[in-house]
Amino acid sequence: MPELDEYLYALAWNNNTSVVVITLIFYEYVLQFEKEVTFVWERQWSVMTYLYLAVRYFGMLIAIISACWGGLFYMPEAKFQI
């Protein structure tokens, strides 16, 4: 079963990488939130404001989904014999 060990190692590596990516994403958002409030939320709203917010927060959602499950799309399926 050395093949199973390789798959478990790859899954653990994916999980650890996911935690790092999510942490970095939220850290960047926390650092930029004050500027975002000043320059986006407190201004008069326009089409560009809506586009900015959609791209920023939809992008965060996509990045988190990719961080959590993105690596699993590329991992080969383990063949178990019972």
N, CA, C and O atoms as a Maestro MAE file, in Angstrom:
{
 s_m_m2io_version
 :::
 2.0.0
}

f_m_ct {
 s_m_title
 :::
 protein
 m_atom[328] {
  # First column is atom index #
  i_m_mmod_type
  r_m_x_coord
  r_m_y_coord
  r_m_z_coord
  i_m_residue_number
  s_m_chain_name
  s_m_pdb_residue_name
  s_m_pdb_atom_name
  i_m_atomic_number
  :::
  1 25 0.791 -1.204 0.000 1 A "MET " " N  " 7
  2 3 0.000 0.000 0.000 1 A "MET " " CA " 6
  3 2 0.835 1.272 0.000 1 A "MET " " C  " 6
  4 15 0.398 2.283 0.549 1 A "MET " " O  " 8
  5 25 1.996 1.255 -0.585 2 A "PRO " " N  " 7
  6 3 2.758 2.502 -0.643 2 A "PRO " " CA " 6
  7 2 2.054 3.559 -1.472 2 A "PRO " " C  " 6
  8 15 2.272 4.756 -1.280 2 A "PRO " " O  " 8
  9 25 1.208 3.116 -2.397 3 A "GLU " " N  " 7
  10 3 0.471 4.062 -3.224 3 A "GLU " " CA " 6
  11 2 -0.517 4.867 -2.375 3 A "GLU " " C  " 6
  12 15 -0.692 6.066 -2.594 3 A "GLU " " O  " 8
  13 25 -1.156 4.212 -1.415 4 A "LEU " " N  " 7
  14 3 -2.099 4.886 -0.524 4 A "LEU " " CA " 6
  15 2 -1.382 5.932 0.319 4 A "LEU " " C  " 6
  16 15 -1.920 7.014 0.555 4 A "LEU " " O  " 8
  17 25 -0.181 5.618 0.771 5 A "ASP " " N  " 7
  18 3 0.598 6.588 1.559 5 A "ASP " " CA " 6
  19 2 0.915 7.840 0.749 5 A "ASP " " C  " 6
  20 15 0.905 8.952 1.275 5 A "ASP " " O  " 8
  21 25 1.192 7.648 -0.519 6 A "GLU " " N  " 7
  22 3 1.469 8.796 -1.385 6 A "GLU " " CA " 6
  23 2 0.233 9.685 -1.530 6 A "GLU " " C  " 6
  24 15 0.342 10.911 -1.521 6 A "GLU " " O  " 8
  25 25 -0.935 9.068 -1.661 7 A "TYR " " N  " 7
  26 3 -2.172 9.833 -1.780 7 A "TYR " " CA " 6
  27 2 -2.497 10.575 -0.488 7 A "TYR " " C  " 6
  28 15 -2.931 11.726 -0.520 7 A "TYR " " O  " 8
  29 25 -2.288 9.921 0.636 8 A "LEU " " N  " 7
  30 3 -2.536 10.581 1.923 8 A "LEU " " CA " 6
  31 2 -1.563 11.739 2.149 8 A "LEU " " C  " 6
  32 15 -1.945 12.777 2.689 8 A "LEU " " O  " 8
  33 25 -0.318 11.561 1.740 9 A "TYR " " N  " 7
  34 3 0.667 12.635 1.844 9 A "TYR " " CA " 6
  35 2 0.259 13.823 0.974 9 A "TYR " " C  " 6
  36 15 0.352 14.974 1.400 9 A "TYR " " O  " 8
  37 25 -0.195 13.532 -0.255 10 A "ALA " " N  " 7
  38 3 -0.626 14.607 -1.162 10 A "ALA " " CA " 6
  39 2 -1.854 15.319 -0.611 10 A "ALA " " C  " 6
  40 15 -1.971 16.537 -0.746 10 A "ALA " " O  " 8
  41 25 -2.770 14.582 0.007 11 A "LEU " " N  " 7
  42 3 -3.960 15.193 0.591 11 A "LEU " " CA " 6
  43 2 -3.590 16.074 1.782 11 A "LEU " " C  " 6
  44 15 -4.139 17.166 1.933 11 A "LEU " " O  " 8
  45 25 -2.677 15.620 2.620 12 A "ALA " " N  " 7
  46 3 -2.226 16.429 3.757 12 A "ALA " " CA " 6
  47 2 -1.520 17.690 3.255 12 A "ALA " " C  " 6
  48 15 -1.715 18.769 3.814 12 A "ALA " " O  " 8
  49 25 -0.714 17.563 2.221 13 A "TRP " " N  " 7
  50 3 -0.029 18.713 1.634 13 A "TRP " " CA " 6
  51 2 -1.054 19.723 1.110 13 A "TRP " " C  " 6
  52 15 -0.890 20.929 1.295 13 A "TRP " " O  " 8
  53 25 -2.107 19.232 0.459 14 A "ASN " " N  " 7
  54 3 -3.166 20.100 -0.053 14 A "ASN " " CA " 6
  55 2 -3.875 20.819 1.100 14 A "ASN " " C  " 6
  56 15 -4.171 22.010 0.995 14 A "ASN " " O  " 8
  57 25 -4.145 20.117 2.179 15 A "ASN " " N  " 7
  58 3 -4.819 20.736 3.320 15 A "ASN " " CA " 6
  59 2 -3.951 21.824 3.949 15 A "ASN " " C  " 6
  60 15 -4.452 22.896 4.286 15 A "ASN " " O  " 8
  61 25 -2.676 21.561 4.105 16 A "ASN " " N  " 7
  62 3 -1.773 22.562 4.688 16 A "ASN " " CA " 6
  63 2 -1.649 23.779 3.783 16 A "ASN " " C  " 6
  64 15 -1.632 24.914 4.260 16 A "ASN " " O  " 8
  65 25 -1.564 23.550 2.507 17 A "THR " " N  " 7
  66 3 -1.488 24.653 1.555 17 A "THR " " CA " 6
  67 2 -2.770 25.483 1.583 17 A "THR " " C  " 6
  68 15 -2.724 26.708 1.473 17 A "THR " " O  " 8
  69 25 -3.901 24.818 1.728 18 A "SER " " N  " 7
  70 3 -5.181 25.525 1.802 18 A "SER " " CA " 6
  71 2 -5.229 26.476 2.981 18 A "SER " " C  " 6
  72 15 -5.708 27.603 2.854 18 A "SER " " O  " 8
  73 25 -4.741 26.034 4.121 19 A "VAL " " N  " 7
  74 3 -4.738 26.890 5.316 19 A "VAL " " CA " 6
  75 2 -3.866 28.118 5.080 19 A "VAL " " C  " 6
  76 15 -4.250 29.226 5.454 19 A "VAL " " O  " 8
  77 25 -2.713 27.941 4.472 20 A "VAL " " N  " 7
  78 3 -1.812 29.064 4.204 20 A "VAL " " CA " 6
  79 2 -2.446 30.045 3.228 20 A "VAL " " C  " 6
  80 15 -2.386 31.255 3.445 20 A "VAL " " O  " 8
  81 25 -3.048 29.545 2.163 21 A "VAL " " N  " 7
  82 3 -3.653 30.424 1.156 21 A "VAL " " CA " 6
  83 2 -4.811 31.216 1.753 21 A "VAL " " C  " 6
  84 15 -4.905 32.424 1.535 21 A "VAL " " O  " 8
  85 25 -5.686 30.561 2.497 22 A "ILE " " N  " 7
  86 3 -6.819 31.254 3.104 22 A "ILE " " CA " 6
  87 2 -6.345 32.305 4.097 22 A "ILE " " C  " 6
  88 15 -6.909 33.397 4.160 22 A "ILE " " O  " 8
  89 25 -5.317 31.987 4.872 23 A "THR " " N  " 7
  90 3 -4.764 32.948 5.830 23 A "THR " " CA " 6
  91 2 -4.216 34.180 5.112 23 A "THR " " C  " 6
  92 15 -4.467 35.307 5.538 23 A "THR " " O  " 8
  93 25 -3.480 33.975 4.043 24 A "LEU " " N  " 7
  94 3 -2.926 35.107 3.294 24 A "LEU " " CA " 6
  95 2 -4.017 35.957 2.651 24 A "LEU " " C  " 6
  96 15 -3.911 37.183 2.619 24 A "LEU " " O  " 8
  97 25 -5.053 35.318 2.144 25 A "ILE " " N  " 7
  98 3 -6.155 36.067 1.527 25 A "ILE " " CA " 6
  99 2 -6.828 36.953 2.558 25 A "ILE " " C  " 6
  100 15 -7.042 38.140 2.311 25 A "ILE " " O  " 8
  101 25 -7.164 36.390 3.717 26 A "PHE " " N  " 7
  102 3 -7.841 37.192 4.735 26 A "PHE " " CA " 6
  103 2 -6.925 38.270 5.309 26 A "PHE " " C  " 6
  104 15 -7.393 39.354 5.658 26 A "PHE " " O  " 8
  105 25 -5.641 37.989 5.411 27 A "TYR " " N  " 7
  106 3 -4.688 38.994 5.898 27 A "TYR " " CA " 6
  107 2 -4.655 40.190 4.952 27 A "TYR " " C  " 6
  108 15 -4.649 41.341 5.389 27 A "TYR " " O  " 8
  109 25 -4.633 39.904 3.650 28 A "GLU " " N  " 7
  110 3 -4.620 40.988 2.663 28 A "GLU " " CA " 6
  111 2 -5.914 41.797 2.736 28 A "GLU " " C  " 6
  112 15 -5.882 43.024 2.633 28 A "GLU " " O  " 8
  113 25 -7.029 41.134 2.910 29 A "TYR " " N  " 7
  114 3 -8.309 41.845 3.002 29 A "TYR " " CA " 6
  115 2 -8.380 42.702 4.257 29 A "TYR " " C  " 6
  116 15 -8.903 43.816 4.220 29 A "TYR " " O  " 8
  117 25 -7.860 42.192 5.365 30 A "VAL " " N  " 7
  118 3 -7.866 42.972 6.612 30 A "VAL " " CA " 6
  119 2 -6.982 44.204 6.467 30 A "VAL " " C  " 6
  120 15 -7.343 45.283 6.936 30 A "VAL " " O  " 8
  121 25 -5.820 44.051 5.819 31 A "LEU " " N  " 7
  122 3 -4.923 45.194 5.639 31 A "LEU " " CA " 6
  123 2 -5.538 46.276 4.754 31 A "LEU " " C  " 6
  124 15 -5.316 47.463 4.993 31 A "LEU " " O  " 8
  125 25 -6.298 45.890 3.748 32 A "GLN " " N  " 7
  126 3 -6.848 46.841 2.791 32 A "GLN " " CA " 6
  127 2 -8.247 47.338 3.146 32 A "GLN " " C  " 6
  128 15 -8.781 48.212 2.463 32 A "GLN " " O  " 8
  129 25 -8.851 46.792 4.209 33 A "PHE " " N  " 7
  130 3 -10.246 47.119 4.494 33 A "PHE " " CA " 6
  131 2 -10.446 48.598 4.837 33 A "PHE " " C  " 6
  132 15 -11.433 49.200 4.413 33 A "PHE " " O  " 8
  133 25 -9.524 49.187 5.599 34 A "GLU " " N  " 7
  134 3 -9.662 50.606 5.960 34 A "GLU " " CA " 6
  135 2 -9.642 51.492 4.716 34 A "GLU " " C  " 6
  136 15 -10.453 52.410 4.595 34 A "GLU " " O  " 8
  137 25 -8.724 51.221 3.798 35 A "LYS " " N  " 7
  138 3 -8.666 51.994 2.555 35 A "LYS " " CA " 6
  139 2 -9.906 51.747 1.701 35 A "LYS " " C  " 6
  140 15 -10.409 52.662 1.048 35 A "LYS " " O  " 8
  141 25 -10.392 50.519 1.707 36 A "GLU " " N  " 7
  142 3 -11.597 50.212 0.933 36 A "GLU " " CA " 6
  143 2 -12.798 50.994 1.461 36 A "GLU " " C  " 6
  144 15 -13.589 51.516 0.676 36 A "GLU " " O  " 8
  145 25 -12.938 51.076 2.765 37 A "VAL " " N  " 7
  146 3 -14.046 51.848 3.339 37 A "VAL " " CA " 6
  147 2 -13.928 53.315 2.944 37 A "VAL " " C  " 6
  148 15 -14.916 53.941 2.563 37 A "VAL " " O  " 8
  149 25 -12.724 53.857 3.036 38 A "THR " " N  " 7
  150 3 -12.509 55.267 2.720 38 A "THR " " CA " 6
  151 2 -12.775 55.575 1.250 38 A "THR " " C  " 6
  152 15 -13.472 56.539 0.932 38 A "THR " " O  " 8
  153 25 -12.227 54.766 0.362 39 A "PHE " " N  " 7
  154 3 -12.261 55.094 -1.060 39 A "PHE " " CA " 6
  155 2 -13.399 54.447 -1.839 39 A "PHE " " C  " 6
  156 15 -13.647 54.831 -2.982 39 A "PHE " " O  " 8
  157 25 -14.092 53.484 -1.259 40 A "VAL " " N  " 7
  158 3 -15.166 52.813 -1.997 40 A "VAL " " CA " 6
  159 2 -16.507 52.986 -1.301 40 A "VAL " " C  " 6
  160 15 -17.460 53.477 -1.906 40 A "VAL " " O  " 8
  161 25 -16.592 52.593 -0.050 41 A "TRP " " N  " 7
  162 3 -17.885 52.574 0.634 41 A "TRP " " CA " 6
  163 2 -18.418 53.976 0.951 41 A "TRP " " C  " 6
  164 15 -19.630 54.190 0.944 41 A "TRP " " O  " 8
  165 25 -17.537 54.918 1.224 42 A "GLU " " N  " 7
  166 3 -17.974 56.255 1.610 42 A "GLU " " CA " 6
  167 2 -18.178 57.200 0.430 42 A "GLU " " C  " 6
  168 15 -18.652 58.320 0.622 42 A "GLU " " O  " 8
  169 25 -17.838 56.788 -0.763 43 A "ARG " " N  " 7
  170 3 -18.039 57.625 -1.950 43 A "ARG " " CA " 6
  171 2 -19.418 57.415 -2.524 43 A "ARG " " C  " 6
  172 15 -20.147 56.506 -2.128 43 A "ARG " " O  " 8
  173 25 -19.764 58.274 -3.466 44 A "GLN " " N  " 7
  174 3 -21.022 58.097 -4.172 44 A "GLN " " CA " 6
  175 2 -20.919 56.829 -5.028 44 A "GLN " " C  " 6
  176 15 -19.912 56.600 -5.699 44 A "GLN " " O  " 8
  177 25 -21.969 56.017 -4.994 45 A "TRP " " N  " 7
  178 3 -21.935 54.735 -5.687 45 A "TRP " " CA " 6
  179 2 -22.164 54.922 -7.181 45 A "TRP " " C  " 6
  180 15 -22.988 55.730 -7.609 45 A "TRP " " O  " 8
  181 25 -21.412 54.154 -7.956 46 A "SER " " N  " 7
  182 3 -21.546 54.174 -9.408 46 A "SER " " CA " 6
  183 2 -21.440 52.729 -9.908 46 A "SER " " C  " 6
  184 15 -21.311 51.788 -9.124 46 A "SER " " O  " 8
  185 25 -21.498 52.586 -11.205 47 A "VAL " " N  " 7
  186 3 -21.359 51.257 -11.796 47 A "VAL " " CA " 6
  187 2 -19.984 50.677 -11.469 47 A "VAL " " C  " 6
  188 15 -19.856 49.479 -11.219 47 A "VAL " " O  " 8
  189 25 -18.976 51.512 -11.473 48 A "MET " " N  " 7
  190 3 -17.622 51.040 -11.164 48 A "MET " " CA " 6
  191 2 -17.516 50.545 -9.721 48 A "MET " " C  " 6
  192 15 -16.769 49.607 -9.445 48 A "MET " " O  " 8
  193 25 -18.247 51.158 -8.811 49 A "THR " " N  " 7
  194 3 -18.238 50.702 -7.428 49 A "THR " " CA " 6
  195 2 -18.818 49.294 -7.345 49 A "THR " " C  " 6
  196 15 -18.252 48.421 -6.688 49 A "THR " " O  " 8
  197 25 -19.931 49.082 -8.004 50 A "TYR " " N  " 7
  198 3 -20.546 47.749 -8.001 50 A "TYR " " CA " 6
  199 2 -19.627 46.714 -8.645 50 A "TYR " " C  " 6
  200 15 -19.504 45.596 -8.145 50 A "TYR " " O  " 8
  201 25 -18.992 47.078 -9.735 51 A "LEU " " N  " 7
  202 3 -18.067 46.151 -10.391 51 A "LEU " " CA " 6
  203 2 -16.868 45.830 -9.505 51 A "LEU " " C  " 6
  204 15 -16.451 44.676 -9.409 51 A "LEU " " O  " 8
  205 25 -16.318 46.852 -8.860 52 A "TYR " " N  " 7
  206 3 -15.186 46.644 -7.965 52 A "TYR " " CA " 6
  207 2 -15.551 45.672 -6.848 52 A "TYR " " C  " 6
  208 15 -14.813 44.725 -6.576 52 A "TYR " " O  " 8
  209 25 -16.695 45.909 -6.200 53 A "LEU " " N  " 7
  210 3 -17.101 45.058 -5.083 53 A "LEU " " CA " 6
  211 2 -17.417 43.636 -5.547 53 A "LEU " " C  " 6
  212 15 -17.104 42.672 -4.848 53 A "LEU " " O  " 8
  213 25 -18.030 43.503 -6.711 54 A "ALA " " N  " 7
  214 3 -18.333 42.173 -7.228 54 A "ALA " " CA " 6
  215 2 -17.050 41.395 -7.518 54 A "ALA " " C  " 6
  216 15 -16.928 40.225 -7.155 54 A "ALA " " O  " 8
  217 25 -16.105 42.051 -8.169 55 A "VAL " " N  " 7
  218 3 -14.854 41.379 -8.502 55 A "VAL " " CA " 6
  219 2 -14.063 41.062 -7.238 55 A "VAL " " C  " 6
  220 15 -13.498 39.976 -7.115 55 A "VAL " " O  " 8
  221 25 -14.020 41.995 -6.308 56 A "ARG " " N  " 7
  222 3 -13.228 41.788 -5.093 56 A "ARG " " CA " 6
  223 2 -13.784 40.657 -4.242 56 A "ARG " " C  " 6
  224 15 -13.030 39.780 -3.821 56 A "ARG " " O  " 8
  225 25 -15.080 40.659 -3.983 57 A "TYR " " N  " 7
  226 3 -15.632 39.658 -3.079 57 A "TYR " " CA " 6
  227 2 -15.966 38.346 -3.781 57 A "TYR " " C  " 6
  228 15 -15.903 37.286 -3.159 57 A "TYR " " O  " 8
  229 25 -16.317 38.395 -5.057 58 A "PHE " " N  " 7
  230 3 -16.481 37.160 -5.797 58 A "PHE " " CA " 6
  231 2 -15.115 36.502 -5.999 58 A "PHE " " C  " 6
  232 15 -14.995 35.278 -5.963 58 A "PHE " " O  " 8
  233 25 -14.094 37.323 -6.211 59 A "GLY " " N  " 7
  234 3 -12.734 36.800 -6.322 59 A "GLY " " CA " 6
  235 2 -12.264 36.122 -5.048 59 A "GLY " " C  " 6
  236 15 -11.577 35.102 -5.097 59 A "GLY " " O  " 8
  237 25 -12.636 36.693 -3.898 60 A "MET " " N  " 7
  238 3 -12.269 36.071 -2.630 60 A "MET " " CA " 6
  239 2 -12.957 34.713 -2.498 60 A "MET " " C  " 6
  240 15 -12.343 33.745 -2.051 60 A "MET " " O  " 8
  241 25 -14.210 34.641 -2.881 61 A "LEU " " N  " 7
  242 3 -14.937 33.377 -2.822 61 A "LEU " " CA " 6
  243 2 -14.284 32.332 -3.724 61 A "LEU " " C  " 6
  244 15 -14.094 31.188 -3.311 61 A "LEU " " O  " 8
  245 25 -13.947 32.714 -4.933 62 A "ILE " " N  " 7
  246 3 -13.294 31.793 -5.865 62 A "ILE " " CA " 6
  247 2 -11.940 31.344 -5.331 62 A "ILE " " C  " 6
  248 15 -11.592 30.168 -5.446 62 A "ILE " " O  " 8
  249 25 -11.170 32.261 -4.748 63 A "ALA " " N  " 7
  250 3 -9.856 31.912 -4.204 63 A "ALA " " CA " 6
  251 2 -9.974 30.931 -3.045 63 A "ALA " " C  " 6
  252 15 -9.163 30.012 -2.933 63 A "ALA " " O  " 8
  253 25 -10.965 31.109 -2.189 64 A "ILE " " N  " 7
  254 3 -11.139 30.196 -1.063 64 A "ILE " " CA " 6
  255 2 -11.609 28.834 -1.551 64 A "ILE " " C  " 6
  256 15 -11.136 27.808 -1.064 64 A "ILE " " O  " 8
  257 25 -12.524 28.810 -2.496 65 A "ILE " " N  " 7
  258 3 -12.968 27.526 -3.044 65 A "ILE " " CA " 6
  259 2 -11.803 26.804 -3.708 65 A "ILE " " C  " 6
  260 15 -11.647 25.594 -3.543 65 A "ILE " " O  " 8
  261 25 -10.996 27.526 -4.445 66 A "SER " " N  " 7
  262 3 -9.831 26.917 -5.092 66 A "SER " " CA " 6
  263 2 -8.816 26.439 -4.069 66 A "SER " " C  " 6
  264 15 -8.179 25.403 -4.258 66 A "SER " " O  " 8
  265 25 -8.663 27.190 -2.987 67 A "ALA " " N  " 7
  266 3 -7.706 26.787 -1.960 67 A "ALA " " CA " 6
  267 2 -8.167 25.523 -1.249 67 A "ALA " " C  " 6
  268 15 -7.351 24.662 -0.917 67 A "ALA " " O  " 8
  269 25 -9.457 25.407 -1.016 68 A "CYS " " N  " 7
  270 3 -9.972 24.251 -0.282 68 A "CYS " " CA " 6
  271 2 -10.098 23.009 -1.151 68 A "CYS " " C  " 6
  272 15 -9.714 21.917 -0.733 68 A "CYS " " O  " 8
  273 25 -10.629 23.167 -2.349 69 A "TRP " " N  " 7
  274 3 -10.922 21.998 -3.165 69 A "TRP " " CA " 6
  275 2 -10.181 21.987 -4.492 69 A "TRP " " C  " 6
  276 15 -10.308 21.024 -5.248 69 A "TRP " " O  " 8
  277 25 -9.424 23.009 -4.794 70 A "GLY " " N  " 7
  278 3 -8.755 23.082 -6.087 70 A "GLY " " CA " 6
  279 2 -7.728 21.997 -6.295 70 A "GLY " " C  " 6
  280 15 -7.619 21.446 -7.390 70 A "GLY " " O  " 8
  281 25 -6.973 21.682 -5.260 71 A "GLY " " N  " 7
  282 3 -5.955 20.655 -5.394 71 A "GLY " " CA " 6
  283 2 -6.544 19.272 -5.588 71 A "GLY " " C  " 6
  284 15 -5.903 18.398 -6.172 71 A "GLY " " O  " 8
  285 25 -7.753 19.067 -5.104 72 A "LEU " " N  " 7
  286 3 -8.372 17.759 -5.242 72 A "LEU " " CA " 6
  287 2 -8.776 17.472 -6.676 72 A "LEU " " C  " 6
  288 15 -8.933 16.311 -7.054 72 A "LEU " " O  " 8
  289 25 -8.945 18.507 -7.477 73 A "PHE " " N  " 7
  290 3 -9.314 18.282 -8.870 73 A "PHE " " CA " 6
  291 2 -8.177 17.652 -9.663 73 A "PHE " " C  " 6
  292 15 -8.413 16.986 -10.670 73 A "PHE " " O  " 8
  293 25 -6.951 17.861 -9.212 74 A "TYR " " N  " 7
  294 3 -5.793 17.395 -9.960 74 A "TYR " " CA " 6
  295 2 -5.174 16.134 -9.376 74 A "TYR " " C  " 6
  296 15 -4.249 15.575 -9.964 74 A "TYR " " O  " 8
  297 25 -5.660 15.683 -8.248 75 A "MET " " N  " 7
  298 3 -5.094 14.480 -7.634 75 A "MET " " CA " 6
  299 2 -5.731 13.248 -8.257 75 A "MET " " C  " 6
  300 15 -6.949 13.204 -8.429 75 A "MET " " O  " 8
  301 25 -4.934 12.257 -8.593 76 A "PRO " " N  " 7
  302 3 -5.511 11.043 -9.174 76 A "PRO " " CA " 6
  303 2 -6.327 10.298 -8.135 76 A "PRO " " C  " 6
  304 15 -6.093 10.427 -6.934 76 A "PRO " " O  " 8
  305 25 -7.268 9.532 -8.599 77 A "GLU " " N  " 7
  306 3 -8.134 8.780 -7.707 77 A "GLU " " CA " 6
  307 2 -7.410 7.523 -7.236 77 A "GLU " " C  " 6
  308 15 -6.809 6.809 -8.039 77 A "GLU " " O  " 8
  309 25 -7.468 7.258 -5.956 78 A "ALA " " N  " 7
  310 3 -6.820 6.075 -5.396 78 A "ALA " " CA " 6
  311 2 -7.644 4.835 -5.728 78 A "ALA " " C  " 6
  312 15 -8.872 4.859 -5.649 78 A "ALA " " O  " 8
  313 25 -6.982 3.782 -6.089 79 A "LYS " " N  " 7
  314 3 -7.638 2.500 -6.388 79 A "LYS " " CA " 6
  315 2 -7.467 1.602 -5.166 79 A "LYS " " C  " 6
  316 15 -6.361 1.159 -4.855 79 A "LYS " " O  " 8
  317 25 -8.561 1.345 -4.488 80 A "PHE " " N  " 7
  318 3 -8.512 0.491 -3.306 80 A "PHE " " CA " 6
  319 2 -8.985 -0.909 -3.658 80 A "PHE " " C  " 6
  320 15 -9.954 -1.089 -4.395 80 A "PHE " " O  " 8
  321 25 -8.291 -1.883 -3.122 81 A "GLN " " N  " 7
  322 3 -8.711 -3.271 -3.314 81 A "GLN " " CA " 6
  323 2 -9.244 -3.778 -1.989 81 A "GLN " " C  " 6
  324 15 -8.600 -3.653 -0.947 81 A "GLN " " O  " 8
  325 25 -10.420 -4.346 -2.051 82 A "ILE " " N  " 7
  326 3 -11.041 -4.857 -0.820 82 A "ILE " " CA " 6
  327 2 -10.890 -6.354 -0.760 82 A "ILE " " C  " 6
  328 15 -11.344 -6.983 0.196 82 A "ILE " " O  " 8
  :::
 }
 m_bond[327] {
  # First column is bond index #
  i_m_from
  i_m_to
  i_m_order
  :::
  1 1 2 1
  2 2 3 1
  3 3 4 2
  4 3 5 1
  5 5 6 1
  6 6 7 1
  7 7 8 2
  8 7 9 1
  9 9 10 1
  10 10 11 1
  11 11 12 2
  12 11 13 1
  13 13 14 1
  14 14 15 1
  15 15 16 2
  16 15 17 1
  17 17 18 1
  18 18 19 1
  19 19 20 2
  20 19 21 1
  21 21 22 1
  22 22 23 1
  23 23 24 2
  24 23 25 1
  25 25 26 1
  26 26 27 1
  27 27 28 2
  28 27 29 1
  29 29 30 1
  30 30 31 1
  31 31 32 2
  32 31 33 1
  33 33 34 1
  34 34 35 1
  35 35 36 2
  36 35 37 1
  37 37 38 1
  38 38 39 1
  39 39 40 2
  40 39 41 1
  41 41 42 1
  42 42 43 1
  43 43 44 2
  44 43 45 1
  45 45 46 1
  46 46 47 1
  47 47 48 2
  48 47 49 1
  49 49 50 1
  50 50 51 1
  51 51 52 2
  52 51 53 1
  53 53 54 1
  54 54 55 1
  55 55 56 2
  56 55 57 1
  57 57 58 1
  58 58 59 1
  59 59 60 2
  60 59 61 1
  61 61 62 1
  62 62 63 1
  63 63 64 2
  64 63 65 1
  65 65 66 1
  66 66 67 1
  67 67 68 2
  68 67 69 1
  69 69 70 1
  70 70 71 1
  71 71 72 2
  72 71 73 1
  73 73 74 1
  74 74 75 1
  75 75 76 2
  76 75 77 1
  77 77 78 1
  78 78 79 1
  79 79 80 2
  80 79 81 1
  81 81 82 1
  82 82 83 1
  83 83 84 2
  84 83 85 1
  85 85 86 1
  86 86 87 1
  87 87 88 2
  88 87 89 1
  89 89 90 1
  90 90 91 1
  91 91 92 2
  92 91 93 1
  93 93 94 1
  94 94 95 1
  95 95 96 2
  96 95 97 1
  97 97 98 1
  98 98 99 1
  99 99 100 2
  100 99 101 1
  101 101 102 1
  102 102 103 1
  103 103 104 2
  104 103 105 1
  105 105 106 1
  106 106 107 1
  107 107 108 2
  108 107 109 1
  109 109 110 1
  110 110 111 1
  111 111 112 2
  112 111 113 1
  113 113 114 1
  114 114 115 1
  115 115 116 2
  116 115 117 1
  117 117 118 1
  118 118 119 1
  119 119 120 2
  120 119 121 1
  121 121 122 1
  122 122 123 1
  123 123 124 2
  124 123 125 1
  125 125 126 1
  126 126 127 1
  127 127 128 2
  128 127 129 1
  129 129 130 1
  130 130 131 1
  131 131 132 2
  132 131 133 1
  133 133 134 1
  134 134 135 1
  135 135 136 2
  136 135 137 1
  137 137 138 1
  138 138 139 1
  139 139 140 2
  140 139 141 1
  141 141 142 1
  142 142 143 1
  143 143 144 2
  144 143 145 1
  145 145 146 1
  146 146 147 1
  147 147 148 2
  148 147 149 1
  149 149 150 1
  150 150 151 1
  151 151 152 2
  152 151 153 1
  153 153 154 1
  154 154 155 1
  155 155 156 2
  156 155 157 1
  157 157 158 1
  158 158 159 1
  159 159 160 2
  160 159 161 1
  161 161 162 1
  162 162 163 1
  163 163 164 2
  164 163 165 1
  165 165 166 1
  166 166 167 1
  167 167 168 2
  168 167 169 1
  169 169 170 1
  170 170 171 1
  171 171 172 2
  172 171 173 1
  173 173 174 1
  174 174 175 1
  175 175 176 2
  176 175 177 1
  177 177 178 1
  178 178 179 1
  179 179 180 2
  180 179 181 1
  181 181 182 1
  182 182 183 1
  183 183 184 2
  184 183 185 1
  185 185 186 1
  186 186 187 1
  187 187 188 2
  188 187 189 1
  189 189 190 1
  190 190 191 1
  191 191 192 2
  192 191 193 1
  193 193 194 1
  194 194 195 1
  195 195 196 2
  196 195 197 1
  197 197 198 1
  198 198 199 1
  199 199 200 2
  200 199 201 1
  201 201 202 1
  202 202 203 1
  203 203 204 2
  204 203 205 1
  205 205 206 1
  206 206 207 1
  207 207 208 2
  208 207 209 1
  209 209 210 1
  210 210 211 1
  211 211 212 2
  212 211 213 1
  213 213 214 1
  214 214 215 1
  215 215 216 2
  216 215 217 1
  217 217 218 1
  218 218 219 1
  219 219 220 2
  220 219 221 1
  221 221 222 1
  222 222 223 1
  223 223 224 2
  224 223 225 1
  225 225 226 1
  226 226 227 1
  227 227 228 2
  228 227 229 1
  229 229 230 1
  230 230 231 1
  231 231 232 2
  232 231 233 1
  233 233 234 1
  234 234 235 1
  235 235 236 2
  236 235 237 1
  237 237 238 1
  238 238 239 1
  239 239 240 2
  240 239 241 1
  241 241 242 1
  242 242 243 1
  243 243 244 2
  244 243 245 1
  245 245 246 1
  246 246 247 1
  247 247 248 2
  248 247 249 1
  249 249 250 1
  250 250 251 1
  251 251 252 2
  252 251 253 1
  253 253 254 1
  254 254 255 1
  255 255 256 2
  256 255 257 1
  257 257 258 1
  258 258 259 1
  259 259 260 2
  260 259 261 1
  261 261 262 1
  262 262 263 1
  263 263 264 2
  264 263 265 1
  265 265 266 1
  266 266 267 1
  267 267 268 2
  268 267 269 1
  269 269 270 1
  270 270 271 1
  271 271 272 2
  272 271 273 1
  273 273 274 1
  274 274 275 1
  275 275 276 2
  276 275 277 1
  277 277 278 1
  278 278 279 1
  279 279 280 2
  280 279 281 1
  281 281 282 1
  282 282 283 1
  283 283 284 2
  284 283 285 1
  285 285 286 1
  286 286 287 1
  287 287 288 2
  288 287 289 1
  289 289 290 1
  290 290 291 1
  291 291 292 2
  292 291 293 1
  293 293 294 1
  294 294 295 1
  295 295 296 2
  296 295 297 1
  297 297 298 1
  298 298 299 1
  299 299 300 2
  300 299 301 1
  301 301 302 1
  302 302 303 1
  303 303 304 2
  304 303 305 1
  305 305 306 1
  306 306 307 1
  307 307 308 2
  308 307 309 1
  309 309 310 1
  310 310 311 1
  311 311 312 2
  312 311 313 1
  313 313 314 1
  314 314 315 1
  315 315 316 2
  316 315 317 1
  317 317 318 1
  318 318 319 1
  319 319 320 2
  320 319 321 1
  321 321 322 1
  322 322 323 1
  323 323 324 2
  324 323 325 1
  325 325 326 1
  326 326 327 1
  327 327 328 2
  :::
 }
}
